[in-house]
Amino acid sequence: MKPRTKPRIRKPFVRILIIWAIEAIALVIMNFLFAGLTITIGNGTAIVAAAVIGILNALLWPLLSYIILPFAVLTLGLAALILNGLIIMLASELVPGFTIANIGTAIAVAFGLTAVNAIFSSLLTIDDDSSYYRNVVKRRAKRIAKPEETDVPGIIFLEIDGLAEPVLLEAMRDGYAPNLKRWLDEGSHKLVEWETDMSSQTSASQAGILHGNNDNIPAFRWYDRARKEVVASSNPDEVSQLEKIHSNGNGLLVDNGASRGNLLSGDAPHVSVTASVMKDFSRLHMKDFYAFFVNPYNLTRTMLLLIWDIILEKWQFYQARKNNVYPILDKEHRGGRYPLLRVFTTIIMRDLNIYTLMGDMFAGVPAAYATFVGYDEVAHHSGVESTDALDALRKLDEQFARLESAAGDTPRPYHLVVLSDHGQSGGATFKQRYGIDLQQLVQQYLKEFQVQGIMETNESMGHVNVYVNDAIQNDPKAGKALKRMTKGSQVDGEVKLGADDMEEEVATEADVLVLASGNLGLVYGTRRDERISLEEVENHFPGLLDGLVAHEGIGWVMVKSTEHGGVVVGENGRYYLDDDRVEGENPLAGFGPNAAHHLKRYNTFVDAPDLYVNSFYDAESNEVAAFEELIGCHGGMGGYQTRPFVLYPVELELETDEIIGAPAVYHQFKSWLAQLHNTNGQ
């Protein structure tokens, strides 16, 4: 059955009555489950107890929340749950016939009440944006930010990592994005597709979108010849250097904006879980979402969602194997800790972003940009158009409706702009198809040389590390405890969980290095300080180039010729980029009308590899072959990965009919911000 929207219960009085009735019934049920809980049945004790608990929460939590605030992140909300248990014990002292034996029972009752509240609020689609948390955030924002009422709109940029425009349209058609579809149907928003640069992945796209410059970012991971080191976009230290190089101080969010859960900051002064500024103490960090952990409802709801999502992943994987779904990843890539990493991206990061964005809106920030990585993570492992990935999108769509609701109660009006930084392309991996990976293929033609391959890109573990390190660096109380907990995983004072399977060191014996970024491969010779030319490749490594392009899994290889400049080589032809000349068959046919333009630019990068290797693209099946073990991939060219989108309000105007490259998105967004400021400042 396809998902469908249901009317939401928005009237506060009706909501209170429903929640009151639900919690009274929950108390009666728990009376039979917990030996330490006693409720006199038949005289309305449960109804009175539920009312008293609600009143005590309303009266005491504003004070108690400030007491436990310093321990919020450290305890992940457990302190709030314990205090809620104490409130229930206090209620038992005030209500005759309602008895709690001990604090353990009280905490269990508190957990049970919030669990029932969470479940039925979801089932009945009760609008929880008028709930306790929203009011707490609003009061806190007013106290700290002291926002002034204004008619000048702000913009909230909501990035859905990895979602292609054609997949979004499919999701809207099938009911997986009902709120985004409603915006289009009602005429409040328009949808436009844009085209990524050749490297269709987050570091290149966000450098362009947030800073207007993504030069010399060949892929998610590349080799810095000058330093003789691998640069990985999952490494916060490397990303910090990237931002320093690419920012001119006029990022998208420089004017008192906020960066939430991003790789780069856009020069925002307010940040949380942003890799590039994790150690920049001049920014305002984690405390923006402390209040999330103060509310015991959030802890219980998150725990329930975590458990459910892990069960869901296990069930979905079982069903896929049972039904012989192909392509499918093996247990090594969908088992182990993957379910935990999945729930971190689909639930924890999503919810923290939503709550911090609400705080930003109540504080009246002029612009905020947040990345939601859940769809991308699930699509990597389950498939671009799988039910698993689309279900993650549906749940995110529900959260965007909450932001839409909150925008009606903020000190300034807000435009919600939804976008993606790239798409994903699907298909069985290169290794699944041919039994070897790209490193092994290169080694076949370089038998006299040692070829090292770094073929795994674990983005989700990078997100976890940024979160943990952000807490350590910017929360003294939580930091001390987290440092002790992660002592065995620290490298130079920085936590690197999962470091054993994220090895990025170049082996001293390696003559050649092969790196994977989706279906884009990069081949470097490590003994030279400069790029090897086409002529040198053909003279010193005979058979390598011809062998690669003759392989059915390879679409094209780009090299730099001393005589001709950039040359794209296919099995049956060559494209001379500088001369715009084709010999034989065009190897870029089917990769889009702007493919040559992108490759010509990437050929000039200082750290461009000796060989860019792109997998085939089958237009009929719309498939590529990732060099990583991911059945949904991005990083190169071919298919949906280069076709992201922008869903924007009709009040904002596009400057051009075609948006080509991430820097063009930056200029469009900056234009919108300037347009709002100038229009409303006249």
N, C-alpha and C positions, 0 to 999 in steps of 0.2 A: 504494500500500500504506500502511495506517495505521501510525503509529509504535507500537512495542510495547516493553515493558520486558524486560530480560534480566537474569539473575542476575549479581551483581557478585562479583568475586574479592576476598575480604576477608582471607584468611589471609596474614599477613606473609611467611612462609617460601615459600609457593607464589608469591606476588607477586614476591619477589626472584628466584626461579628463572626465572620467565617473562620478567621484564625483562632478566635476565642473558642468557638465550638470544636474545632479540630484539636486544639491542645487539651480541652477538657476530656474529649474522647480518648486522646493519647494517654492521659493520666489514668483513666479507668483501665485501659489495656495494660499499661505497665504495672498496675496494681497486682495483676495476676502473674507478671513476669519476674518482678524483683521482690525477694523476701524481705528486704529492708524497707519497703514502701507499703504504707497502710492508708487506704482511703475508705472512709465510710460510704458505702454505696446506698443510693436511694434518697438522700436528702440534699442533693445538690452540692455536696462537698467538692467534687471535681471542678464544677463550674466556678465556685468561689475561689478555689485554689489557683485555677488558671488565671482568673482575674487579678488576684493578689500578686502572683508572679509577674504578670504584665505590668502592674502598677509599680512594683518595686524596681523592675528593670528600667522603667521610664524615669523614676526618681533618682535611683542610685548610679546608673551606668554613666551619666555625664561626668560624675566625680570619679568613679572607679576607673573609667577609661584613661584618665590622666595619670592615675597611680601606676597602672600596669603598662603604660605606653613605652617606657624604656625597655621592657622585656618582650615587647610584642613580636618583633622579628625573631629574636633569640628562641622563643618558645613556640613559634609558628601558631600562636593562638591558644596554646594549652593553658596559659595563665588565665586567659579570659574564660575558658571553659570551667576552670576550677572556681573562679570567682562567681560564675553563674551558678555553680553548685552550691556555693555559700548562700547566695540569694534564695535559692530554693529551700535550703535549710531554715533560713529566716522566715520564709513564708509558712513553713510547717509549724513554726512557733506561734504564728498569728492566726492560723485557720484551724479551728477545732475539727477533729476527725481526719486530719491530714498529718501523717507522721513519717519522718525520715530517720532511719536508724543511725546512719553515719555519713561522712563526707563522700565515701566511695559510692554509696547508693545515690546521693544527691548529684554527683557528677554524671553517673549513669542516666539518671532521670533527665538532667540537663541535656545530655547528648541525645537521648531519645526524643525529647520535645523538639529540639532544633532539627533533628533528622526528619521527624514527621512533618514539621513545618516546611522544610525544604521540599520534601516529596510532594505534598499536597499543593504547595504553592506552584510547583511546576505543572502538576496534573491539571489544576484549575486555572492555570495561567494568570494567577493573581499578580498584579503589578507591584513587584517588591521595590520599585524605585521610590515609592513613598514610605519605605520602611525606615527602621532605625538607622541603618548605615547611611542612607542618603542624607538624612537630617544631621547626623554627626559630621559627615564630610562637609556639608554646607555650612554648619556653624563654625567648624574649624577653619575653613577657607575664609570666611568672613573675618574671623578673629586674627588670622595670620596675614592674609593678603590684603584685607580691607579693600575689596574691589569697589570701584565706583560704577554706578549704573551708566550705561552708554548705549547709543543706538548703532555704534560702529560694529559691524559683525566681525567675529573671529572665524578661523577655519580650523577644523579638526581633520587632519589627514590620517586615514585609516588604511594601512597597507596590508593586504592579504598576500603573504609571501607565496609565490609560485603559482598563482591562479591565472590561467590564460583567459582571454576574452571569449573565445569559443566555448570553453568549459563553463564560464559564468553564464552564458546564454543558455546552455544546456541545463544548468542547475536551476535557472529561473523557470525554464519551461517545465521541468519535472518537479517543481515545488521545493527545492532545496535552498532557495534564497528568496523566500516570499516577501520579506521586507524590502530588499533591494529591488525586486520586481515591482512592488507597489510604488516605489519612488518613481520608477520609469513610467508605469501605467498612469499614475496621477499627474505626470508632467512636471514634477518638481526637479527631476534630474535628467541628464542626458548621458549617453554612454559613447565613449570613443576608444578605439584601439590605438596603441602606439607601438613602436618598434624598438627593441633593445639594440644596443651595440652588439658586436660579435660575441663578447663574453656575457652570456645571458645568465648572470648570477648576481648575488646580493651585493658583494663588495663593489663591483663595477657599477651596478645600478644605483645603489645608495650614494656612492661618491658623486655620481652625476646628478641625482635628484636632490640631494641635500646640500651639495657644495658646488654644483655646476661644473665639475672637473673630474673626469675619470681616466685621465691619461696614464699610460704605463701600468695598467692593471690587466694583464693578459688573460687571467683566469682566476678561479678561486684560490689556487695555489700556484706559485711560480718560483723560479730560481733567480736570485739576485747575484749576477756574476761578480760584481764588485766586492760583495761581502762573502761570496761562496756559501751562501745559506739559502734555505727554502723560506719563502715568505708565505704564510698561511693566513687566510682571512678569518680563521677561527682563533687566532692568537691575539689577545687584547693588546699586547705590546706592539705587535706589528700593525694592528689596525690603528692604534694611537699615532704611530709614525705616518701611516697613510693619510690620516686626517690633517696632520701638521703640514704635509706636503701639498695636499689638494685643497685645503681651505685658504681662502684669501681674506677671511674675517667677515665675509658677507654671506654666511650660510642662510639657508631657508628660514631657520628659527632664531636668528641672531637677535631679533627685536623682542626680548622677553618671552621667547617661546619655550616649549617643553619637548624633550625627546624621551620616548618611552619604549624600552625593549628593542632599541635599534642597534645596528652595527656601528653607524656613525652618528654624530650628534647634530649636524646642521648648525653648529655654533650656538646651540641652545644653552641658556644659563641654568635651566631646570632640567635635570636628567635623572633617570633611574634605569638600571640594567642596560646601560649603553656602553658597549665594549670600548669604544675609542677614548672615553673620558673616565674610565673606571678609577684611575688614580689621580684625577684632576680635582683637587680639593677646593678649587675656586668655584666649582659648580655646586648647586644645591642637589643633594643626592636622595638616598633611600627614604627619608622620613615622610615623603609624600604619600606612601602607602602603608604607613604604620597603622592607621586606623582600620585597615582591612583585617589585621590580626587581632584587633581589640574586640571586634564583634564575634561572640561565640558562634553565632549562626553561620558566619563565613567559614570557620574552621570545620564545622560539622558538614556543611554543604560540600566543601572542597574534598573532605575525606570520602564522603559518599560517592562523589563524582570520580575520584581517583580509583576507588575500588571497582566501580561500575565500568569505567573505561578499560581497566586492565582485563576484567572478565570479557568485555566486548571484544577487545583485541584478540584474546585467546580464542573466542568463539568464531570470530571472523576468519582467523587463520585456519582453524579447524574446518570450517565450511569451504574455504577456498581449496584446501587440499582434498577434501572429500569429493568436491564437484570437479576436480581436475582442472581448475582454473589455470590458464597459461597466458602470460608468464606469471611466475610466482617465485618469491625468494625462499631460500631454505631456512631451516631452523636457526642456523648460525646468525642470520641477519634479521629474523623476526622473533627469535627467542631471546634467552639471556636477559639482559637489562633493557632491551628495546621497549617492552611495554611500559617500563618506568620512565624512560626518556620520552615516550609518546605522551604519557599523561602530563609530564612536565610542560611540554609545548602546547598541548591541546587544552589544558585546564589551568594549570598554575600561572603560566605566563599570560594566557588570555585573560584570566580574571584579574590579575594584578594590573594589567594594562587598562582594562575597563574601569576599575576603581580609581586608578590614578588619573585617568582622563576625566572622570566625573569631578574629581578634586580640581583638576585644571580648569574645567568649565565653570565650576562654582567660584573659583578664584579669578575668573575673567581673563585668563591668558589669551593673548591675541592669536596664537597659533600653537598647535601641538601636532606631533607626528609620532605614530605608534606602529610597530610591526607585529603582526599576528602570524606566527610561524606554524600553527597546528596543521592547516591543510597541506602545506608543503611537506611536512614531516610524514604525514600519513600517505600522501600521494607517492612519495619516494618508495615506500615499502609495499603499498597495496595497489598502486596504479592510479594514473592521472584522473580517470573517469570512474573509478571504483565507487561502490556504495559506501565503503569505509571513508574515503576521502570526502565525498559529497556530504556525508553525515557530519563530519567535522565542520564543513562549511555551513551547514544548516544551523548548527549550534552557535557558530560565530555570528551568523545573520541575526539570531535572536538577541545577542548581546548588543549589536548595533542599534536595535530597536530601543534598548534601554538608554543608550546615549541620546537617541532622538527624543525620548521622553524627558530626559534630564535637561535637554536644551531649552525646554519650555519654562525652566525655573532658574535661569542663570542671569547674571548681571549684564550680559550682553547677548545678542542673538548669535547663533552659530550656524555656519555652513558645514555640512558633513561631506567630505570628499573621500571616496573609496577608490583605491587604486591597487595595482600589483606592480612589483618591481621586475618581474619576468614571468613567464609561464613554465610549463613542464611538457616534455615530450615523452611518450611512452614506448614500450617495447621490451623484449627480452634483452638481457645484457650481452655485450660482446663475448664474454666468457661462456654464458649459457649457450650461445649460438655455435661457437667455434671451439670450445674446450680449452682455450688459452686466453690470457689477457694481453693487453697491448705491450706490456714490458716483455713478456715471453715472445711475442711476435717480433719485436725489435731485436731481441737477443738471438733469434734464429738467423738474422742477417749480419750480426756482429759477433761472430763466434770467438774472435780473438780479443774481445773487449768484455769488461765486466759491466753489465747493465743493471742498475738499481731502479726499482719501481716503487712509487708511493701512490697507491691506487684507491685508498679509502678516504672519503671526506665526511667526517662525523660532525656535522653542523650542530646537531642537537646537544651533544656533549659540550660543545663550545658555549651554547646558551646557558647550560647549567653552571659552567665555570665562571662565566661573567656574573651570574646572579650571586654565587657564593663569594667571589672576590669583591663584588660591589658591597656586600654586607660587611665583609672583613675590613675593607679599606675605609668605609664611611660610617660604620656603626660601632663605636668603641666597646659597648657592652656585649653585643652579639659577636663582634669580631674576635674578642679574646677566646670565647668558647668555641667558635668555629675554627679558629687557628689550632686549638688543641685537638678538636675532632678530626681535622684534616691534616694533621702533622705529617703523616706518612705520604701525603700526596702533594707536598709543597716543593716547588723548584724555585730557588732564589726568592723565597718569600711569597710566591704566588701559587695558589692552589691550581693544580692541573689534574683533575679527576679523569680517569681513563687514559692517562698519559702513555701507558704501555702499548695501546693499540692506536695511538695517534702519533707515532714516531715520524718526525720530520727532519731528522739529521741526515746529512749527506754522508754516506760511507766513504772512508778514506780510499778504499780500493775501487770505488765506482768511477768508471771512465765516462759513462753515459747515464743520464738521469731521465726517467720517464714519469711524468705526473699526469694525473687524471682530473678532469673537471667536467663531470657529466659525460657527454659524448665528444668532448674536446680533449685531445691528448697533446702534451707538450714534451718535446724531446730536446734535451740539452747535452752538449758535450761539456764535461766538467774540467777538462785540462786546458781550456782556452779562456782568455779574458774577453774575447769578442765573439760575435756570432759567426758560425761557420757558413760559408757561402754555398750556393747551389753547385758551383763548379767544384769546390772542395769535397762536398758530399759525394758527388759522382766519381771523383778521382780516388779519394781515400777510403770510401765506404761503398764500393761497387755492389750493386744489387739491392742496397737498402731502399732507396727511393722507389725503384721499379717494383720491388717486392711488396712494399706497403700499398702502393696504389693499385696493384694487381689483386690484392686481397678483396674479396667480395664485401667484407665488413667495413672497408674504408671508402669514404666518399671523395675526399681530396686531401692533399698535403700542400701547405704553403711554405715556400723557402724564399730566401733573398739571394738574387743573382747579382754578382759583381757587375755584369754587363747590362742586365735588363731590369734590375730592381726586383720588385715583388713578383713571384711566379706561383700560380696555383696549378698544381699538377694532378691530373686525373689519369685513369687507366688508358683513355683513348684521346687525350688532348691536354692542352695547356692554355692557361689564361695569363697573359702578360699584363699585369695591373697598371703599370706606369704608362704603357702604350695603349691600353684598352683594346688589346688585340688577342684573338683566339686562334689557336692552331688545333685543327681537328675538332673534337667534340668539346663543348664548354663544360668544364667540371663543376661550374657553379650553377648550371641549369637546375632549376627546382629549389634552389636555396633562397629565392626572393630577389626582387629587382635591385635591392640595395646591397646585396652581398659583396660585390666588388668594392663598393665604397667603404664598407666596414673593414674589409680585409686590407685594403690599401693603407688605411690609418693604423691598424694593428701591426702591420709590417714595419712601421717606423718606431715602435716602442723600443726603448733602451733594453728592456729585459725580455723582448720577444724571444721565443725559443728558436733553436736552429730549425726545428720542424714543428709547424702547427699541423696536427692530424685530426681531421673531423670524420666521424663515422658516416656511413651511408645515410640517406634519408629516402624512405619509400613513401612517395606521395599517396599511392593507392591505399596502403594500410595505415598511413600517417605514423610510421614507426622509425625510430633511430635505434642505435645500439650503444648503450652507455659503457664507458670503460671502467666505471665503478659498478659495484653490485647493487644497483638501484634500478627498479623497473619503471620508475618515473624519474626523469633526469632533466638537468639544465646546465648550461655552461658553454655550449657551443651553438651550432646553427642546425636548423632543420625542424620543421613541425611547429607545435604550439609554444615552444619555449621562448621564442622571440616575439610573442604576441600578447603582451600584457594589456591592461586597460586603465582608463580613468573614468569613474562615474562621478559626475560633478553637477552642482546645482545650476539650474537654467539662468539664474541671475549672473553667473560668471560666464565670460565670453572667451572662446578660443582665439588665439592670435593667428593660427594657421590651420589649414585643413589636415596636414600631416605632421605628426610628432615623431621625428626620427632621432633616436638616441636619448639616453637618460639626461644629458645636460639640457636638452630641449624641454624636458619635463620641468626641470628646475626653473628655467626662464619663464615658463608658463605659470608655474605656481607663484613665483616672485611677482609676476605681473598681476596676478589676482590679489595678492596681499597689498600691493601698491594701489591697485584699482579701488579696493575697499577703503583704504586709508584716504586716498585723494578724493573719492566721491563723497565720503562722509565728512571729510575735513573742510570742504568748501563752504 
